[in-house]
Amino acid sequence: MALTDRDAAQAKASGKPYKLTDGGGLFLLLHPNGGKYWRLAYRFAGKQKTLALGVYPDVSLADARTRRDDARKQLANGIDPSAVKQAQKAEQQIQPIELINPAFQLSLKGDSLTIQSKTTTLALTTDQTAAVRAFLMATANEVTL
């Protein structure tokens, strides 16, 4: 039986975590502390996995179902939704690196390095960034700032 908004809202915490299932692998995980978490159980490459979809009531039942459907589409295309989510999270966490000299700024987005001064921007290709990275790794013990 499919979960309803009323079921999700009225669900109470108990001594142990438990699940209220909706279908298609979607379930609401209730923790003893009262937290309600949307999760999607799925298999990818022969392994059982769980994807976090959000916290109830911040993420409604309808939104959780939409997120489940999006993840299922990714699975149908041979893409692990957990890997996609991790990549998006990593991209959001990339912060520009500011050095002691504020005359220029370095930023790394994906595999491309950008060097920006007040007047010029230099965007390196993936190969150029890899070469700079290799140089820095090779000379890491020699360089001091």
Secondary structure as a PSIPRED ss2 file (coil, helix, strand):
# PSIPRED VFORMAT (PSIPRED V4.0)

   1 M C   1.000  0.000  0.000
   2 A C   1.000  0.000  0.000
   3 L C   1.000  0.000  0.000
   4 T C   1.000  0.000  0.000
   5 D H   0.000  1.000  0.000
   6 R H   0.000  1.000  0.000
   7 D H   0.000  1.000  0.000
   8 A H   0.000  1.000  0.000
   9 A H   0.000  1.000  0.000
  10 Q H   0.000  1.000  0.000
  11 A C   1.000  0.000  0.000
  12 K C   1.000  0.000  0.000
  13 A C   1.000  0.000  0.000
  14 S C   1.000  0.000  0.000
  15 G C   1.000  0.000  0.000
  16 K C   1.000  0.000  0.000
  17 P C   1.000  0.000  0.000
  18 Y E   0.000  0.000  1.000
  19 K E   0.000  0.000  1.000
  20 L E   0.000  0.000  1.000
  21 T E   0.000  0.000  1.000
  22 D E   0.000  0.000  1.000
  23 G E   0.000  0.000  1.000
  24 G C   1.000  0.000  0.000
  25 G C   1.000  0.000  0.000
  26 L E   0.000  0.000  1.000
  27 F E   0.000  0.000  1.000
  28 L E   0.000  0.000  1.000
  29 L E   0.000  0.000  1.000
  30 L E   0.000  0.000  1.000
  31 H C   1.000  0.000  0.000
  32 P C   1.000  0.000  0.000
  33 N C   1.000  0.000  0.000
  34 G C   1.000  0.000  0.000
  35 G C   1.000  0.000  0.000
  36 K E   0.000  0.000  1.000
  37 Y E   0.000  0.000  1.000
  38 W E   0.000  0.000  1.000
  39 R E   0.000  0.000  1.000
  40 L E   0.000  0.000  1.000
  41 A E   0.000  0.000  1.000
  42 Y E   0.000  0.000  1.000
  43 R E   0.000  0.000  1.000
  44 F E   0.000  0.000  1.000
  45 A C   1.000  0.000  0.000
  46 G C   1.000  0.000  0.000
  47 K E   0.000  0.000  1.000
  48 Q E   0.000  0.000  1.000
  49 K E   0.000  0.000  1.000
  50 T E   0.000  0.000  1.000
  51 L E   0.000  0.000  1.000
  52 A E   0.000  0.000  1.000
  53 L E   0.000  0.000  1.000
  54 G E   0.000  0.000  1.000
  55 V E   0.000  0.000  1.000
  56 Y C   1.000  0.000  0.000
  57 P C   1.000  0.000  0.000
  58 D C   1.000  0.000  0.000
  59 V C   1.000  0.000  0.000
  60 S C   1.000  0.000  0.000
  61 L H   0.000  1.000  0.000
  62 A H   0.000  1.000  0.000
  63 D H   0.000  1.000  0.000
  64 A H   0.000  1.000  0.000
  65 R H   0.000  1.000  0.000
  66 T H   0.000  1.000  0.000
  67 R H   0.000  1.000  0.000
  68 R H   0.000  1.000  0.000
  69 D H   0.000  1.000  0.000
  70 D H   0.000  1.000  0.000
  71 A H   0.000  1.000  0.000
  72 R H   0.000  1.000  0.000
  73 K H   0.000  1.000  0.000
  74 Q H   0.000  1.000  0.000
  75 L H   0.000  1.000  0.000
  76 A H   0.000  1.000  0.000
  77 N C   1.000  0.000  0.000
  78 G C   1.000  0.000  0.000
  79 I C   1.000  0.000  0.000
  80 D C   1.000  0.000  0.000
  81 P H   0.000  1.000  0.000
  82 S H   0.000  1.000  0.000
  83 A H   0.000  1.000  0.000
  84 V H   0.000  1.000  0.000
  85 K H   0.000  1.000  0.000
  86 Q H   0.000  1.000  0.000
  87 A H   0.000  1.000  0.000
  88 Q H   0.000  1.000  0.000
  89 K H   0.000  1.000  0.000
  90 A H   0.000  1.000  0.000
  91 E H   0.000  1.000  0.000
  92 Q H   0.000  1.000  0.000
  93 Q H   0.000  1.000  0.000
  94 I C   1.000  0.000  0.000
  95 Q C   1.000  0.000  0.000
  96 P C   1.000  0.000  0.000
  97 I E   0.000  0.000  1.000
  98 E E   0.000  0.000  1.000
  99 L C   1.000  0.000  0.000
 100 I C   1.000  0.000  0.000
 101 N C   1.000  0.000  0.000
 102 P C   1.000  0.000  0.000
 103 A C   1.000  0.000  0.000
 104 F E   0.000  0.000  1.000
 105 Q E   0.000  0.000  1.000
 106 L E   0.000  0.000  1.000
 107 S E   0.000  0.000  1.000
 108 L E   0.000  0.000  1.000
 109 K E   0.000  0.000  1.000
 110 G C   1.000  0.000  0.000
 111 D C   1.000  0.000  0.000
 112 S E   0.000  0.000  1.000
 113 L E   0.000  0.000  1.000
 114 T E   0.000  0.000  1.000
 115 I E   0.000  0.000  1.000
 116 Q E   0.000  0.000  1.000
 117 S E   0.000  0.000  1.000
 118 K C   1.000  0.000  0.000
 119 T C   1.000  0.000  0.000
 120 T C   1.000  0.000  0.000
 121 T E   0.000  0.000  1.000
 122 L E   0.000  0.000  1.000
 123 A E   0.000  0.000  1.000
 124 L C   1.000  0.000  0.000
 125 T C   1.000  0.000  0.000
 126 T H   0.000  1.000  0.000
 127 D H   0.000  1.000  0.000
 128 Q H   0.000  1.000  0.000
 129 T H   0.000  1.000  0.000
 130 A H   0.000  1.000  0.000
 131 A H   0.000  1.000  0.000
 132 V H   0.000  1.000  0.000
 133 R H   0.000  1.000  0.000
 134 A H   0.000  1.000  0.000
 135 F H   0.000  1.000  0.000
 136 L H   0.000  1.000  0.000
 137 M H   0.000  1.000  0.000
 138 A H   0.000  1.000  0.000
 139 T C   1.000  0.000  0.000
 140 A C   1.000  0.000  0.000
 141 N C   1.000  0.000  0.000
 142 E C   1.000  0.000  0.000
 143 V C   1.000  0.000  0.000
 144 T C   1.000  0.000  0.000
 145 L C   1.000  0.000  0.000
